[in-house]
Amino acid sequence: MSDTISRSRAIRRLLKLVRPREAVLVSPHEAVGLIASHNVCAYCDVPEQPCSLRDGYALRTADIEKSGPIKPVTLTVTHTVRAESIDSAPVEPGTTARVLTGGIVPDGADAVLAEEDVVIDGDTIQVRTPVRSGWFVRPAGGEIKQETIIVRAGEIITPQAAAVMIRTRVSSIHARPKPTARVISVGSELSDPCCGDECDTARFPADNLIVSKGLLEQSGMEITEIGVLPDNLDRLVSVLSSDNLPDLIITTGGTGRSERDFARTGAKQAGFTTIFNHVDLRPGRNMFAAHKDNTLLFCLPGPPGAVFACFHAIILTAIRRLRGLPDLETPIMARLENGISAKPGGQWLLFCSLAIEGATIVATPLIKKDTPPMLAMAHADGIAILSGGDSVLPGGEVEIVSTRF
């Protein structure tokens, strides 16, 4: 096909058009799973004030510098400081304050002796050995200093990072919301697998609908709607002409050359502009992409295996950019468990399972005479990409794409 382009060129065209979603202001707990648009820094020290690392006694090291086993120093216990205590009285010369773990070390004190390191005698303690200043005291900022970067721009906000934000008094941050997506399976022979008992069992369940929806959700997208459309051009044009289109639409089916394959025509009539018409991939040569305003449209062949392969090979890169993740500077490589070869022509997208062995990703191609493509897809964690005519021996490296990385 004269309008067929390579995968790398198709991705370059896409990335010229795709922009991350605009950031919004959210609280840290609402931002988990989103992408930070700016560096997020601690608003305060942790701890904010020096605190005790042990249950013990806060004291002045100057008071006990001459203590020893034969001549212990006696200090009077004046009060108790708990973790929740604030504005506690200072420690005066010759005195000590009992302090529990996490309690603020009172003014005047510069060390804490653990309970087991002193002799307790009523309202006094006996100290038999000196300690240095700072003993069992975590200083202000000892864990995290104010202005320390917690999450950098372009990174996923994890639950643990959100917890640190809360602890450092970060009340709101700028994060990019999840991009929205809709999935449409086109085919009069298909039934909606999500319709429950009302599903038409005389038709084939639209398994490609489930593949697309699940992969989008794994990749951090928010699904606004899924459904099946019959082979009807007007219906497709009506859907693609709707107001408030999502950031991304995937259709499956209708990309071939028969009289019932009108995905390209429908997209054009709905006002979409073509990005690429065919890609030199196997499977997936008939996929095409288009855009209208801020909406990307990917029309994929109907077979679930082609949907899985095309999603990884092309769409996943656009989703990373939509979410605000940095583009991958180099391909992700894996060591092959078994050797593979590709027939001549274009690039081949091969199902593979993936495992981590030490610091290495290991890919096992799921290409066997006794394993049909659909079953191979069920066991796949991603795809390996091989140029036509190439062979890679066991232990060699191959480019992989997966939602896991």
C-alpha positions as CSV (number, residue, x, y, z in Angstrom):
1,M,0.0,0.0,0.0
2,S,1.5,3.3,-1.1
3,D,0.2,5.1,2.1
4,T,1.7,2.6,4.5
5,I,4.2,4.0,6.9
6,S,6.6,2.5,9.5
7,R,5.8,2.2,13.2
8,S,8.5,4.8,14.1
9,R,7.1,7.3,11.6
10,A,3.5,6.7,12.8
11,I,4.6,7.4,16.4
12,R,6.4,10.6,15.4
13,R,3.3,11.9,13.7
14,L,1.2,11.1,16.7
15,L,3.6,12.8,19.2
16,K,3.5,16.0,17.1
17,L,-0.2,16.3,17.9
18,V,-0.5,14.9,21.4
19,R,-0.3,17.1,24.4
20,P,-0.7,16.2,28.1
21,R,-3.9,17.1,29.8
22,E,-3.9,20.4,31.6
23,A,-3.1,20.1,35.3
24,V,-5.7,20.7,38.0
25,L,-5.3,21.4,41.7
26,V,-6.1,18.3,43.9
27,S,-5.3,17.1,47.3
28,P,-2.6,14.5,47.7
29,H,-4.9,11.6,48.5
30,E,-6.9,12.4,45.3
31,A,-3.7,12.5,43.2
32,V,-2.7,8.9,43.7
33,G,-2.1,7.4,40.3
34,L,-2.0,10.8,38.5
35,I,1.1,12.5,37.1
36,A,2.7,15.5,38.8
37,S,2.9,18.5,36.5
38,H,5.5,20.2,38.8
39,N,7.9,19.2,41.4
40,V,6.2,18.6,44.7
41,C,8.2,19.8,47.7
42,A,7.8,19.3,51.5
43,Y,6.1,22.3,53.1
44,C,7.8,21.7,56.5
45,D,10.5,19.8,58.3
46,V,9.8,16.3,59.6
47,P,9.9,16.3,62.5
48,E,9.0,20.0,62.8
49,Q,10.9,20.1,66.2
50,P,13.5,17.8,67.8
51,C,11.8,14.7,69.1
52,S,12.7,11.6,71.2
53,L,13.6,8.3,69.5
54,R,13.0,6.3,72.7
55,D,10.9,6.2,75.9
56,G,13.3,7.8,78.4
57,Y,14.5,11.1,80.0
58,A,15.3,14.4,78.3
59,L,18.2,16.1,80.0
60,R,21.2,18.5,79.6
61,T,24.4,16.7,78.8
62,A,26.3,19.4,80.7
63,D,24.6,18.1,83.9
64,I,25.9,14.5,83.5
65,E,29.3,15.0,81.9
66,K,31.0,14.0,85.2
67,S,28.7,11.1,86.0
68,G,30.2,7.6,86.5
69,P,29.5,4.2,88.0
70,I,31.0,5.1,91.3
71,K,29.6,8.7,91.5
72,P,26.3,8.8,89.6
73,V,24.5,12.1,89.0
74,T,21.0,12.5,90.3
75,L,18.4,14.5,88.4
76,T,14.9,15.4,89.5
77,V,12.0,14.4,87.2
78,T,9.8,17.5,86.9
79,H,7.2,16.5,84.2
80,T,6.3,14.1,81.4
81,V,6.2,14.9,77.7
82,R,4.0,12.7,75.5
83,A,3.9,12.5,71.7
84,E,0.9,14.8,71.7
85,S,2.3,17.3,74.2
86,I,2.9,20.8,73.1
87,D,4.4,23.8,74.9
88,S,6.0,21.6,77.6
89,A,8.0,23.3,80.3
90,P,11.8,23.6,79.7
91,V,14.4,21.4,81.4
92,E,16.3,23.4,84.0
93,P,19.8,22.6,85.3
94,G,19.7,19.6,87.6
95,T,16.4,18.4,86.3
96,T,15.0,16.0,83.7
97,A,11.7,15.4,81.9
98,R,10.3,12.0,81.2
99,V,9.6,11.8,77.4
100,L,7.9,9.2,75.4
101,T,8.8,8.1,71.9
102,G,7.9,10.9,69.4
103,G,7.6,13.5,72.1
104,I,9.1,16.9,71.5
105,V,12.4,17.3,73.4
106,P,11.8,20.3,75.8
107,D,13.9,23.4,75.5
108,G,17.1,23.2,77.5
109,A,17.5,19.5,76.9
110,D,19.9,18.2,74.3
111,A,19.8,14.4,74.8
112,V,17.6,11.6,75.8
113,L,18.6,8.6,78.0
114,A,16.6,5.4,77.5
115,E,14.7,4.2,80.5
116,E,16.9,1.1,80.7
117,D,20.0,3.2,80.9
118,V,19.1,5.0,84.1
119,V,18.2,4.0,87.7
120,I,14.8,5.3,88.6
121,D,14.2,6.2,92.2
122,G,10.8,7.8,92.8
123,D,10.9,11.3,91.4
124,T,14.6,11.2,90.6
125,I,16.9,9.2,88.2
126,Q,20.5,8.3,88.6
127,V,22.8,8.6,85.6
128,R,26.0,6.6,85.7
129,T,27.5,7.4,82.3
130,P,27.8,10.6,80.2
131,V,26.4,10.8,76.6
132,R,27.0,13.2,73.8
133,S,24.6,15.9,72.7
134,G,21.9,14.6,70.4
135,W,21.8,11.2,71.9
136,F,18.4,9.5,71.0
137,V,17.2,12.8,69.6
138,R,15.9,13.2,66.0
139,P,16.6,16.9,65.1
140,A,14.1,19.1,63.2
141,G,14.3,18.0,59.6
142,G,16.1,14.8,60.6
143,E,13.8,12.7,58.3
144,I,12.8,15.3,55.7
145,K,13.8,18.9,55.4
146,Q,11.5,21.6,54.1
147,E,11.7,22.1,50.3
148,T,12.9,18.5,49.8
149,I,11.5,17.2,46.5
150,I,8.9,14.4,47.1
151,V,7.8,13.8,43.5
152,R,9.3,15.3,40.4
153,A,7.3,16.6,37.4
154,G,6.4,13.8,35.1
155,E,6.4,11.1,37.8
156,I,3.4,9.0,39.0
157,I,2.2,10.0,42.4
158,T,2.3,6.8,44.5
159,P,0.3,6.1,47.7
160,Q,3.5,6.4,49.7
161,A,4.5,9.7,48.1
162,A,1.0,11.0,48.8
163,A,1.4,10.0,52.5
164,V,4.7,11.9,52.7
165,M,3.0,14.9,51.2
166,I,0.3,14.8,53.9
167,R,2.9,14.4,56.6
168,T,4.9,17.4,55.3
169,R,1.7,19.6,55.3
170,V,1.2,19.7,51.6
171,S,-2.5,20.4,51.2
172,S,-2.8,20.5,47.4
173,I,-0.7,19.9,44.3
174,H,-1.0,20.3,40.5
175,A,-1.5,17.0,38.8
176,R,-2.8,15.9,35.4
177,P,-6.2,14.2,35.6
178,K,-6.7,10.8,33.9
179,P,-7.3,11.1,30.2
180,T,-10.7,9.9,29.1
181,A,-11.5,7.2,26.6
182,R,-14.3,5.5,24.8
183,V,-14.3,2.1,23.1
184,I,-16.6,1.1,20.3
185,S,-16.7,-2.4,18.7
186,V,-18.2,-2.2,15.2
187,G,-19.9,-5.3,13.8
188,S,-23.5,-6.5,13.3
189,E,-22.4,-10.0,14.2
190,L,-21.3,-8.8,17.7
191,S,-23.2,-8.7,21.0
192,D,-22.2,-6.5,24.0
193,P,-20.5,-8.8,26.6
194,C,-21.4,-6.3,29.3
195,C,-25.2,-6.6,28.9
196,G,-25.5,-9.6,31.2
197,D,-28.5,-12.0,30.8
198,E,-29.9,-9.8,28.0
199,C,-26.9,-10.6,25.8
200,D,-27.8,-12.1,22.4
201,T,-26.2,-15.5,22.5
202,A,-26.8,-16.0,18.7
203,R,-24.0,-13.4,18.1
204,F,-20.4,-13.4,19.0
205,P,-19.5,-11.6,22.2
206,A,-17.3,-8.5,21.4
207,D,-14.2,-9.8,23.1
208,N,-12.2,-7.0,21.5
209,L,-14.2,-4.6,23.5
210,I,-13.0,-6.2,26.7
211,V,-9.4,-6.2,25.5
212,S,-9.4,-2.5,24.7
213,K,-11.2,-1.4,27.8
214,G,-8.9,-3.4,30.1
215,L,-5.7,-2.2,28.4
216,L,-6.8,1.4,28.6
217,E,-7.6,1.0,32.3
218,Q,-4.2,-0.7,33.0
219,S,-2.6,2.3,31.2
220,G,-4.2,4.9,33.5
221,M,-7.1,6.0,31.4
222,E,-10.7,6.7,32.6
223,I,-13.3,4.9,30.5
224,T,-16.4,7.0,29.8
225,E,-18.3,4.5,27.7
226,I,-18.0,1.2,25.9
227,G,-20.5,-0.4,23.5
228,V,-21.2,-2.2,20.3
229,L,-22.4,-0.6,17.0
230,P,-23.8,-2.5,14.1
231,D,-22.3,-2.1,10.6
232,N,-24.1,1.1,9.9
233,L,-22.2,4.2,8.6
234,D,-24.7,6.7,9.8
235,R,-24.7,5.3,13.4
236,L,-20.9,5.5,13.5
237,V,-20.8,9.1,12.1
238,S,-23.4,10.1,14.7
239,V,-21.3,8.7,17.5
240,L,-18.0,10.3,16.2
241,S,-19.8,13.6,15.8
242,S,-21.0,13.8,19.4
243,D,-20.3,16.8,21.6
244,N,-17.9,16.4,24.4
245,L,-15.8,13.7,22.8
246,P,-13.2,12.0,25.1
247,D,-9.4,12.4,24.8
248,L,-9.2,9.1,23.0
249,I,-11.5,6.8,21.1
250,I,-10.7,3.2,20.0
251,T,-12.9,1.5,17.5
252,T,-12.4,-2.2,16.5
253,G,-13.5,-3.7,13.2
254,G,-14.4,-2.0,9.9
255,T,-10.9,-1.2,8.8
256,G,-10.6,-3.6,5.9
257,R,-11.6,-3.3,2.3
258,S,-15.1,-4.9,2.1
259,E,-18.3,-3.0,1.5
260,R,-19.0,-3.2,5.3
261,D,-15.6,-1.6,6.3
262,F,-16.4,2.0,6.6
263,A,-14.4,3.2,9.7
264,R,-12.2,5.5,7.6
265,T,-15.3,6.9,5.8
266,G,-17.1,7.4,9.1
267,A,-14.2,9.2,10.7
268,K,-13.8,11.5,7.7
269,Q,-17.5,12.4,7.6
270,A,-17.4,13.1,11.3
271,G,-14.7,15.7,10.7
272,F,-11.6,13.8,11.7
273,T,-8.3,14.4,10.0
274,T,-6.2,11.4,9.1
275,I,-2.8,11.1,10.9
276,F,-1.8,7.8,9.2
277,N,-3.7,5.4,7.0
278,H,-1.8,2.1,7.3
279,V,1.2,1.0,9.4
280,D,3.7,-1.6,8.3
281,L,2.9,-4.0,11.2
282,R,1.8,-7.6,11.4
283,P,-0.8,-7.9,12.8
284,G,-2.3,-4.4,12.3
285,R,-1.5,-3.2,8.8
286,N,-5.1,-1.9,8.4
287,M,-5.1,0.2,11.6
288,F,-5.4,4.0,11.1
289,A,-5.4,7.1,13.3
290,A,-7.1,10.5,13.0
291,H,-7.8,13.5,15.2
292,K,-10.4,16.2,15.7
293,D,-9.7,19.1,18.1
294,N,-8.3,17.4,21.2
295,T,-9.6,13.9,20.4
296,L,-7.4,11.1,19.1
297,L,-9.2,8.3,17.1
298,F,-7.6,4.9,16.6
299,C,-9.5,2.5,14.4
300,L,-8.1,-1.1,14.8
301,P,-8.8,-4.3,13.0
302,G,-11.4,-6.5,14.7
303,P,-9.5,-9.6,15.9
304,P,-8.6,-9.3,19.6
305,G,-5.0,-10.3,18.9
306,A,-4.6,-7.4,16.5
307,V,-6.2,-5.1,19.0
308,F,-3.7,-6.2,21.7
309,A,-0.7,-5.9,19.4
310,C,-1.6,-2.5,17.9
311,F,-2.5,-1.1,21.4
312,H,1.0,-1.9,22.6
313,A,2.9,-1.0,19.5
314,I,1.2,2.4,18.8
315,I,-1.4,3.6,21.2
316,L,0.5,3.1,24.4
317,T,3.0,5.8,23.4
318,A,0.3,8.3,22.8
319,I,-1.3,7.5,26.2
320,R,2.0,8.1,28.0
321,R,2.1,11.6,26.4
322,L,-1.6,12.3,27.3
323,R,-1.0,11.4,30.9
324,G,2.1,13.6,31.1
325,L,4.7,10.8,31.5
326,P,8.0,11.4,29.8
327,D,8.6,9.8,26.5
328,L,10.8,6.7,26.6
329,E,14.2,7.8,25.3
330,T,15.3,4.2,24.5
331,P,13.3,1.0,23.9
332,I,12.8,-1.4,26.7
333,M,14.9,-4.5,26.0
334,A,14.4,-8.1,27.3
335,R,16.5,-11.2,27.1
336,L,14.9,-13.9,25.0
337,E,14.2,-17.3,26.7
338,N,13.7,-18.9,23.3
339,G,14.9,-18.0,19.9
340,I,12.5,-16.4,17.4
341,S,12.4,-15.5,13.8
342,A,10.2,-13.2,11.7
343,K,9.0,-13.6,8.2
344,P,10.2,-10.9,5.7
345,G,8.4,-7.6,5.5
346,G,7.6,-4.7,8.0
347,Q,7.7,-5.3,11.7
348,W,6.2,-8.2,13.5
349,L,4.4,-8.0,16.8
350,L,4.8,-11.2,18.8
351,F,3.0,-12.1,22.0
352,C,5.3,-12.9,24.9
353,S,5.2,-13.5,28.6
354,L,7.5,-11.5,30.8
355,A,9.4,-12.2,34.0
356,I,11.9,-10.4,36.1
357,E,15.1,-12.4,36.9
358,G,17.5,-10.4,39.0
359,A,18.0,-7.1,37.2
360,T,16.9,-8.6,33.8
361,I,13.6,-8.7,32.0
362,V,13.1,-12.1,30.4
363,A,10.7,-12.5,27.5
364,T,9.3,-15.9,26.5
365,P,7.7,-15.8,23.0
366,L,4.3,-17.5,22.9
367,I,4.7,-18.9,19.4
368,K,4.0,-22.6,19.3
369,K,2.3,-24.8,16.8
370,D,0.0,-26.1,19.5
371,T,-0.8,-22.7,20.9
372,P,-3.5,-20.8,18.9
373,P,-3.2,-17.0,18.7
374,M,-6.1,-16.3,21.0
375,L,-4.8,-18.5,23.8
376,A,-1.3,-17.0,23.3
377,M,-2.8,-13.6,23.8
378,A,-4.5,-14.8,27.1
379,H,-1.0,-15.7,28.4
380,A,0.8,-12.6,27.1
381,D,2.2,-9.8,29.2
382,G,3.1,-7.7,26.2
383,I,4.7,-7.9,22.8
384,A,8.1,-8.3,21.3
385,I,8.9,-6.3,18.2
386,L,11.0,-7.9,15.5
387,S,11.9,-6.5,12.1
388,G,10.9,-8.6,9.1
389,G,13.4,-11.3,8.3
390,D,15.3,-11.0,11.6
391,S,16.2,-13.9,13.9
392,V,17.2,-13.6,17.5
393,L,18.8,-16.6,19.3
394,P,18.1,-17.6,22.9
395,G,19.8,-15.2,25.2
396,G,19.7,-12.4,22.7
397,E,17.9,-9.1,23.2
398,V,14.6,-7.9,21.7
399,E,12.5,-4.8,22.1
400,I,9.4,-5.3,24.2
401,V,6.3,-3.2,25.0
402,S,4.1,-3.8,28.0
403,T,1.7,-1.9,30.3
404,R,3.8,-3.3,33.2
405,F,6.8,-1.0,32.4
